[in-house]
Each structure stands twice: as structure tokens, then as C-alpha cells.
């Protein structure tokens, strides 16, 4: 009974007094400052696709160094002896040169071993060795090529543009000019290395070609003499000295201000 009497005295649940619903005033959206509510729920705080944040990335040290080096090469004044290594042979011309050099690649160690074995077998059998004259092949190695240039035996010299340190080959164009040996500066040391079965090669040269390729070699020698050996621009023209965008804008602003100041002076003197 007690339980029932308590339930009877309690107010019924869920029944609220209804009030008159008044229409709320809607705020007009400000067109200058639109509302952009943020959503930090699951997946809401992921950055949108397509935004480039590479400027804020902490790159590895070797990446930073190579980028700083590239910028320094633009900013600093570069003397002609160094700047000439930026003037490499064009893509189509380089393809023609490498096509010719590919025909005269030196033999691989395996091929050389086989040739020596066959020559020894022929000698043991009492036959005469047919290979009396050494074949025309691409010569490589800095000391070897230097000797060939000094003796004027080299017909065409190819120098890599990206040798590090550059001092290793920096004097070679001057030597080629002095000895009247045609030379070309090409991209790059890895491509020259592939010609002679090496990882890299700073310089390679040809001392001779077959009769079928003599006209092609003469054409390339003429091109080398014109673009490199007798080109006065390579010996005289300095490189670098290119300022950054901010510095260029500042210098332009300063030049304009000086020009305006000069105009005002002339106007005050009545000479304008």
C-alpha cells in the first residue's frame, strides 16, 4: 500500500508544460567573414589533398647541400675556364657522336680472355696470327688521353661536364686548343663510362676509325672545332652573377627611386 501511495503522489514522467514557441531571429550571414565551422571528428583533421607542403619539409642533409650548391653556382661569378663546362653538346649532336663511339667500344675482359686463348691455341698449332694490326677502339683514362693529345694522336676528345672535382679536367680544353686537337664537352661521366665498360669516365677519345666512318668523323671534328676549339665566347664569357627574385625586386625598386630623384632634380633646375 505504501508503495502504491508514493507512486500516486509522484508527478507523471515525460509530461512537460507546453510554452508558446516564439520565432527566433535569424542572423544574416556576413559576406566578408563567412562562417567556416571546424570539424575535428575522425577524419576531419586530415589535411586536404593537393596542398604542397614541401617548403616545410626537413630534407636530408645531402639534398640541402646539393640545392645550396646549385643556388651558389647561380649567385657567384664563375670564370670562363669553369663556365665553359656548362656549355654541353646538344641532344641530337650528342646522339650522333655517341653512335659513332659505340661502334668502337673496347672489348670486355671476357672477350679479351677468349681472344688470347684462341691466339695461344693458334700459335700452338703452328698457325700465323691473323691480327697483325691493333684495332681502332675508344681510349680512356686521363693520363692515357693526355699523352695521346700531347702526341697529336687523338682525333676527337670527349670531356664529361660533371667531373668532381672539376680541377681534374679543367686544363684539358686549353691543352686541346694548343695542340689543335678537336674536343667536345658532353653529358655526362656515367654515359662516357658506359662506353668503356666502367661506372664513370672523365674523358675518352678516338685515335682512328674504319674507312666507312671517316667522313662522319671529319664532320664531327669540324663541328668540335667550330663550337669549342675556335669559339671565342667560351674563353671570354663569365657565368653566374644571377641574383634571387627578392634581390632583383629590391634593385629594381632602388633604380626606379634613383630615376625619380634624378627627374625631380632636373625639374627643379628647369632642365626637364
C-alpha positions as CSV (number, residue, x, y, z in Angstrom):
1,X,0.0,0.0,0.0
2,X,2.8,2.4,0.9
3,X,4.4,1.7,-2.5
4,X,1.3,2.5,-4.4
5,X,0.6,5.7,-2.4
6,X,4.1,7.0,-3.3
7,X,3.6,6.3,-7.0
8,X,0.2,8.1,-6.9
9,X,1.7,11.2,-5.2
10,X,4.6,11.4,-7.8
11,X,4.2,13.6,-10.9
12,X,3.8,11.7,-14.1
13,X,7.1,11.4,-16.2
14,X,7.5,12.9,-19.6
15,X,4.8,15.4,-19.4
16,X,6.1,19.0,-19.7
17,X,4.2,22.1,-19.8
18,X,4.0,23.4,-23.3
19,X,5.1,27.0,-23.8
20,X,4.3,29.2,-26.8
21,X,7.0,28.7,-29.5
22,X,8.3,32.1,-30.4
23,X,10.1,32.6,-33.8
24,X,13.8,33.1,-33.3
25,X,15.5,35.9,-35.1
26,X,17.9,34.5,-37.8
27,X,21.2,36.3,-38.0
28,X,22.2,37.5,-41.5
29,X,25.5,35.9,-42.7
30,X,28.3,38.4,-43.1
31,X,29.6,38.1,-46.7
32,X,33.0,39.4,-45.7
33,X,33.5,36.9,-42.9
34,X,31.7,33.6,-43.8
35,X,31.3,31.0,-41.1
36,X,33.7,28.1,-41.5
37,X,32.9,25.7,-38.7
38,X,35.8,23.3,-38.0
39,X,35.3,19.6,-37.7
40,X,37.7,17.7,-35.5
41,X,35.9,14.4,-35.5
42,X,37.5,11.2,-37.0
43,X,39.0,12.1,-40.4
44,X,38.1,15.7,-40.1
45,X,41.5,16.9,-39.2
46,X,43.4,15.4,-42.1
47,X,44.9,18.0,-44.4
48,X,43.2,18.3,-47.8
49,X,44.8,16.6,-50.9
50,X,46.8,18.7,-53.3
51,X,48.4,21.1,-50.9
52,X,52.1,21.3,-51.4
53,X,54.0,21.3,-48.0
54,X,57.5,20.6,-49.5
55,X,58.6,24.0,-48.3
56,X,58.1,23.0,-44.7
57,X,59.8,19.5,-45.0
58,X,63.1,19.0,-43.3
59,X,65.0,17.5,-46.2
60,X,68.0,15.2,-45.7
61,X,71.4,16.9,-45.5
62,X,72.7,15.7,-48.9
63,X,69.5,17.2,-50.6
64,X,70.0,20.5,-48.8
65,X,73.7,20.6,-49.8
66,X,73.0,19.9,-53.5
67,X,70.3,22.6,-53.6
68,X,72.5,25.1,-51.9
69,X,75.3,24.3,-54.3
70,X,73.0,24.8,-57.3
71,X,71.9,28.2,-55.9
72,X,75.6,29.2,-55.2
73,X,76.6,28.4,-58.7
74,X,73.9,30.9,-59.9
75,X,74.9,33.6,-57.5
76,X,78.7,33.6,-57.6
77,X,80.6,34.9,-60.6
78,X,82.1,32.0,-62.5
79,X,85.3,32.4,-64.5
80,X,85.3,31.4,-68.2
81,X,87.6,28.3,-67.6
82,X,84.9,26.8,-65.3
83,X,81.8,28.3,-67.1
84,X,82.7,26.5,-70.4
85,X,81.7,23.2,-68.8
86,X,78.1,24.3,-68.7
87,X,78.0,24.7,-72.5
88,X,77.5,21.0,-73.3
89,X,76.7,19.5,-76.7
90,X,73.1,19.4,-77.8
91,X,70.9,16.3,-77.6
92,X,70.8,15.4,-81.3
93,X,74.5,16.2,-81.9
94,X,75.5,14.1,-78.8
95,X,73.4,11.2,-80.1
96,X,75.4,11.3,-83.4
97,X,78.7,11.4,-81.5
98,X,77.8,8.5,-79.2
99,X,76.5,6.4,-82.1
100,X,80.0,6.7,-83.7
101,X,81.8,6.0,-80.4
102,X,79.6,3.0,-79.7
103,X,81.0,1.2,-82.8
104,X,84.5,1.3,-81.3
105,X,83.9,0.2,-77.8
106,X,86.8,-1.7,-76.3
107,X,86.4,-5.4,-75.7
108,X,85.2,-6.8,-72.4
109,X,87.5,-8.7,-70.1
110,X,85.7,-11.9,-71.1
111,X,86.1,-11.3,-74.8
112,X,89.8,-10.4,-74.3
113,X,90.4,-13.6,-72.4
114,X,88.8,-15.6,-75.2
115,X,90.8,-13.9,-77.8
116,X,94.1,-14.5,-76.0
117,X,93.1,-18.2,-75.6
118,X,92.3,-18.6,-79.3
119,X,95.6,-16.8,-80.2
120,X,97.6,-19.2,-77.9
121,X,95.8,-22.2,-79.4
122,X,96.6,-21.0,-83.0
123,X,100.2,-20.4,-82.1
124,X,100.5,-23.9,-80.5
125,X,99.1,-25.4,-83.7
126,X,101.7,-23.5,-85.7
127,X,99.4,-21.1,-87.5
128,X,100.2,-17.4,-88.1
129,X,98.4,-14.8,-86.0
130,X,95.9,-13.0,-88.3
131,X,95.5,-9.9,-86.1
132,X,98.7,-8.1,-87.0
133,X,97.4,-4.6,-86.5
134,X,95.7,-3.3,-83.3
135,X,92.0,-2.5,-83.9
136,X,90.6,1.1,-83.5
137,X,89.0,1.3,-80.1
138,X,87.9,4.1,-77.8
139,X,90.8,5.2,-75.5
140,X,90.0,6.2,-71.9
141,X,91.8,7.2,-68.7
142,X,93.0,10.7,-68.1
143,X,96.8,10.0,-68.3
144,X,96.4,7.9,-71.4
145,X,94.2,10.5,-73.2
146,X,96.5,13.4,-72.1
147,X,99.5,11.5,-73.7
148,X,97.6,11.0,-76.9
149,X,96.6,14.7,-77.1
150,X,100.2,15.8,-76.4
151,X,101.4,13.4,-79.2
152,X,98.6,14.7,-81.5
153,X,97.4,11.1,-82.0
154,X,93.9,11.8,-80.6
155,X,91.4,12.5,-83.4
156,X,88.4,13.6,-81.3
157,X,88.2,14.0,-77.5
158,X,85.1,13.9,-75.3
159,X,85.2,15.5,-71.9
160,X,82.5,15.0,-69.2
161,X,80.8,18.1,-67.9
162,X,80.2,16.8,-64.4
163,X,83.6,15.7,-63.2
164,X,84.1,16.2,-59.5
165,X,86.5,17.9,-58.6
166,X,86.5,19.9,-61.8
167,X,90.2,20.7,-61.5
168,X,90.9,17.2,-62.7
169,X,89.9,18.1,-66.3
170,X,89.8,21.9,-66.2
171,X,93.1,22.3,-68.0
172,X,92.3,19.8,-70.8
173,X,90.3,22.1,-73.1
174,X,93.3,24.6,-73.1
175,X,95.7,21.7,-74.0
176,X,93.4,20.6,-76.8
177,X,93.3,24.1,-78.2
178,X,97.0,24.5,-78.0
179,X,97.7,21.1,-79.8
180,X,94.9,21.7,-82.3
181,X,93.0,18.6,-81.2
182,X,89.2,18.8,-81.6
183,X,87.3,18.3,-78.3
184,X,83.7,18.4,-77.1
185,X,82.1,18.8,-73.7
186,X,79.3,16.3,-73.2
187,X,76.8,14.9,-70.6
188,X,77.9,13.0,-68.6
189,X,80.6,10.9,-66.9
190,X,78.3,7.9,-66.5
191,X,77.5,7.9,-70.2
192,X,81.2,8.0,-71.1
193,X,81.8,5.3,-68.6
194,X,79.2,3.0,-70.2
195,X,81.2,3.3,-73.5
196,X,84.2,1.7,-72.0
197,X,82.6,-0.8,-69.5
198,X,83.2,1.4,-66.5
199,X,81.0,3.2,-63.9
200,X,82.4,6.6,-64.9
201,X,84.9,8.1,-67.3
202,X,86.1,11.7,-67.1
203,X,87.5,11.7,-70.7
204,X,87.6,9.4,-73.7
205,X,89.0,9.8,-77.3
206,X,89.3,8.1,-80.7
207,X,92.6,7.7,-82.4
208,X,91.2,6.4,-85.6
209,X,88.2,4.8,-87.3
210,X,87.4,2.5,-90.2
211,X,87.1,3.7,-93.8
212,X,83.3,3.6,-93.7
213,X,83.2,6.1,-90.8
214,X,86.0,8.5,-91.9
215,X,83.6,11.1,-93.4
216,X,81.4,11.0,-90.3
217,X,84.5,11.6,-88.1
218,X,85.6,14.6,-90.3
219,X,82.1,16.2,-89.9
220,X,82.3,15.8,-86.1
221,X,85.8,17.2,-86.0
222,X,84.7,20.3,-87.9
223,X,81.7,20.7,-85.5
224,X,84.1,20.4,-82.5
225,X,86.5,23.0,-83.9
226,X,83.6,25.4,-84.6
227,X,81.7,25.0,-81.3
228,X,84.7,24.5,-78.9
229,X,88.2,25.0,-80.2
230,X,87.8,28.2,-82.1
231,X,84.8,29.7,-80.2
232,X,85.9,32.9,-78.5
233,X,82.7,33.1,-76.4
234,X,83.9,30.1,-74.3
235,X,87.2,31.7,-73.4
236,X,85.8,35.2,-72.6
237,X,82.3,34.8,-71.2
238,X,81.9,34.7,-67.4
239,X,79.0,32.8,-65.8
240,X,76.9,33.2,-62.7
241,X,76.0,36.6,-61.1
242,X,72.3,35.8,-61.2
243,X,70.6,37.3,-58.1
244,X,67.5,35.9,-56.4
245,X,64.0,37.2,-57.0
246,X,63.9,39.3,-53.8
247,X,67.2,40.9,-54.6
248,X,66.2,41.6,-58.2
249,X,63.0,43.3,-57.0
250,X,64.9,45.3,-54.4
251,X,67.5,46.5,-57.0
252,X,64.7,47.4,-59.5
253,X,62.9,49.4,-56.8
254,X,66.1,51.2,-55.9
255,X,66.8,52.0,-59.6
256,X,63.3,53.4,-60.0
257,X,63.7,55.6,-56.9
258,X,67.0,57.0,-58.2
259,X,65.5,57.7,-61.6
260,X,62.6,59.6,-59.9
261,X,65.0,61.6,-57.8
262,X,67.1,62.5,-60.8
263,X,63.9,63.6,-62.7
264,X,62.9,65.8,-59.7
265,X,66.4,67.5,-59.7
266,X,66.2,68.2,-63.4
267,X,62.7,69.6,-63.0
268,X,63.8,71.9,-60.1
269,X,66.7,73.2,-62.3
270,X,64.3,73.7,-65.3
271,X,66.1,71.2,-67.5
272,X,63.3,68.7,-67.7
